[in-house]
């Protein structure tokens, strides 16, 4: 039996994006796979009074179990209320859904927003599958994100060796023909912790703000999404390497560039790798300093605390979403 997202206490992204566009900030979309990540997202966003999109990939949905996931989302809403620090809007979003069937399954199980990523198709087929998802979703008041352009990198089951920048001359036709509510574009971000090939001392290449500006000119006031937007926080990479990890040459998007993007038409910024790095760095540190430790609470607890700190930092200093709930 289909579950309506409003019964879980969730909202779709329509009002979130409208307010973000008007206020010149971006909504954080944090990926999670387990309980501790979800707790950290809810605590960090509730305490910083930020709206939030709980983001789940196809791989994370399989990992967490799709039935359990529904109750985790419902529990997250109740946890937020019980904290007594005010109500924040929470959306549950499918990240990189690649088929109509997957999007439909998520909508029917209580997701309030889905992404149909048809960027691996040609333009016509991308339009076709995106329109199919939009029609099903909109009948149920679920919002839909589409994608034009391909991001390089690897994260979960999303993989591409080569990036293809979004072509601004396609966006108007795509948005008009599909009826999507937001559009993910490719302007130089990429998936994973190795976003750029830079040698020591080299600067990360800047994002293609010229493409973003042209897209904004062609579809003014339309919500734009940035994927692959983790900064690959150097302190976490250093900690991972210090305590036995091997993450040479990991590089992400500078926070200054994300701040600039958040002040424009970009009203949703996806963050996954930074959360993984924060958790892994602390777990490695605990194991290195306490090799006899075997209680998961003793290493997952500190990892969760670090993730809360990182989320508050992103909301307050990068996305500008703190205080906007």
N, C-alpha and C positions, 0 to 999 in steps of 0.2 A: 504493500500500500504506500502511495506517495506521501511524503511528509512536506508540509509547508514551512518555509524558513521562519515565518513570523511566529509559528508555534514554538520555535526554539529560542525566540527572543532576539533574532538577528534582523538586520536591515540590509537592503540592497545599497548599491553605491551611488545612486542618482543624486540624492541630496548632499552626500559627502563631497562629491565632485563639484557640484554647483557652488558650495560654500568655499571649497579650496580654490576654485578659479577666481571667485570674487575676492578672496582674502590673500592671494599670492603665496600660497603654501602648497605642500604636497601631502597626501595621505600615505602613511607608511603601510606597506604590504609585507608583512613578515612571514616567512615560511616556517612551518613547524612539522616535526615528525613524531614527537613524543610528549609526554606529560610535562616534563621540566621546561621544555621550550615554550609550551603553551602557557604555563604558569607565569613564566618570565614576561611574555608578551602582554598578558592581561595586567599583571602588576605594574610593569613599566609604563604602559599606556594609561592605565587608570590613575596612577600617581602623577603622571605628567599631563593628565586631562587631555589626551589626544584621541581622536577617532582612530580606528584601526581596521585593517583588512587582514584576517587570518587566512593565510595562503597555503594551499595544499596541492602538491603535484600529484600526478598519477601514481608515481612510485611511493610517495608518502601515504597516499590513500590505501595502497595495498599493504604497506608496512604496518600502519596503525589499525587496519581493518575498518572497512567502510561503515559498518554498523556501530562499532565503538566510537568512531569519529563523530557521528551525529550527537552522541551523548556527551562526548568531550566538549563539543561546541556549546551545547546547552548548559553544561556544567560551567564552562568559562563565563557565560553570561551571568549565571547565578553567583559565581565567585566575585565577579565585578560588582554586582549589587551589594553583596554582603560586606565588601570592603568598606562601604560607607563613605566613599570619597567622591561621590557623584557618579552619574550615569554617563557612559561613553557609548557612541554608536559602534557596533561590531558587525562586520560583514564576514561571511565565509565564502572564499573564492577558490575556484579550480584554476590552478596555474598550468598553462600549456596543455589544455585538453586538445587532443589531435584528431578526434573523431566526433561525429554527431552522437553516436551511441554513448560515449563516455560522458559528454556534456549532459545528455538526457538523464543518465543514471545519477549524476551528481545533483541535478535540479530536483529529481524525484526523491532524493535522500536528504534534502534540506539545505542545499547550498543556495545562497542568496545572489550569487554572481558567478559567472563562468567565463573562462577565456577559451575561445576556439582559435587555435593556432593553425591556420591554413597556409602559413608562409612557405611550407615545403612544396606546395602546389603551384601551378602557374596562376596568373591573375584571375582568369575566368573560374577555375575550379576553387580557388580561395574564396571568391565572391559567393559561389554556389553553396559550399558547405557552411560558410559563415551565416548566410541568409537563412539557411535551414535551422541552424541553432537559434538565431535571433527570433524566428517565428515561434518556435517552441517555448523559448524562455520568456518572451514578452507576454505570451498568453497567461503566464504564471507570475508576472511582475518581477522576473529575475533579470538582472542587468548582464550585458554581454560585452566582453572586450575582444577585439579582433587584432590581427597583426599584419603589417606590411613591412617587408624587409626581413633579413635574416641575421640573427646575432651569432657570432662565432663563439666557440668555447663549449665546455661540457659541464652540465649540472643536472643531477638526477638522470632522467632518461632523455633529456634534451641535448642534442649534440650536433654541432656543425663545424667543419674545419674552416670554412670561409664565410666571412660576413658580407652581406649585400646591403648597402645603405638603402633606406626607404627613398623611393622616387616621389618627390612632392607632387608631380603632375598626375599621380595615380590616386592620391588620397581622397579627392573630392568625389570621384566616381565610386570608389570603394565604399565610402561612408554612406553615400546616397543610395547605392544599390543594395547594401546589406542591412542598413538600419541599426548598426552597432551603436553602443552607448559610449564607448571609449576606444582609442586606437593605440596599440603599442607600435613604436617606430624604432628603427635602427639608426643611431647617429654616432656609433663608435663604442657603445658599451658592449660587454660580452659576458657570457656565463662563466661561473667558476672563479677560482682564486688566481688564475694565471691569465688575466684579461689582456695584458700587453706584453710584448717581447721587448723589454728594456734592459740595457746593460747597467751595471752599477754606476750611479752618478747621473744617468740619463733621466730626462723628464718624461712623464707619461704623456702621450699625444693628446691634445685637447679634443673634447667632443665636438661634433660638427654642428655647432649652433646655427650655422648658415642654413642647414637643412631644417632644423627645428623652426627657425624664423619663417622659412618659406612655407612649411606645413601650416604654421599658425596663421599665416597670411591667407592661405587658400581655404582653410576651414576655421575661421575665427570663432573663438569661444567654445571650441570642441575639446573635450578632455583627452589629453595625451598621456601615455604611460611609458615609463622607462624601465626596461628589464636589465638584468645584469649590472645593477648599480651599486654593488657593495664596494667599499673603499679598500678592502683587504687591509684592515688596520695594521700598520707595521708593528705595533707593540705586541699584538697577538702572534704574528708570524715569528717575531724574535723569540717570544716565550716558547712557542712550539719547537723551534730549532734548538733553543737552549736546553730543553728537556728531552732531547732525543729525536725530535722530528726532522724531516728533510723537506723543506719548502723553499728551496732557493728560487729567486727571481719571481716570487709571487707579487703581483702588482694589481691595484684596482683603480677606481675612479676617484680622483681627489675630491674631498668634501666641498671645496670651494666651487667646483664645477656643478656639483649636485645642488648647492644652495642657489646658484644662478638658474639652473633648470627649474627648481621648485618655484621660483618667483615668476615663471612664464606660464605657458599653457600646460606644462607638465603637472598633473594633479595626482598622480600615483607613482610612487617609486618603490621598486621591488628590492628587498634585501634578504638574502639567504646566506651567502658565503660568510659574511661578517659574523652572523650568529653561530655558524658552525665553528669558525675559528675561535671565537670567544670561549665556547664550551670546551673545545679540544685543548686549548692552551691551559685552562685551569685544571682539567683532568690530568694532563701530562705533568703539570707542576705538583699536584697532590701525590701522584704515584711516585714521582722522583723523590719527593721529600718524605713520603711515608710509604715505603715499599711493602710494608706489612698490611696496609689498609685493604680491606675487602668488602666493606659495607658500602653499597652503592649510594646511600644517602650522604656519605662523607665526601664523595667526590662529585656527585650530581648536584648536591645542594650548593656548594661553592660555585659550581659552573653556572647554575641558575642565577645566583646572586650577581655574577659578573655580567650575564646576559641582560639582566634588569638594568644595570648601570649603562650598558652599551645602548639599549633601547631608549632610555631617557635622554642620553646624549644626542642620539640621532633626531629624536623628536624636537628637542629644544634648540639644537645648534645647526642642524643640517636641513631638515625638512620644514621646520617652522610650524609643525602641527601641534606643539604643546600649547595647552590652554584653549584649543579650538573646539573641544568637545561640546 
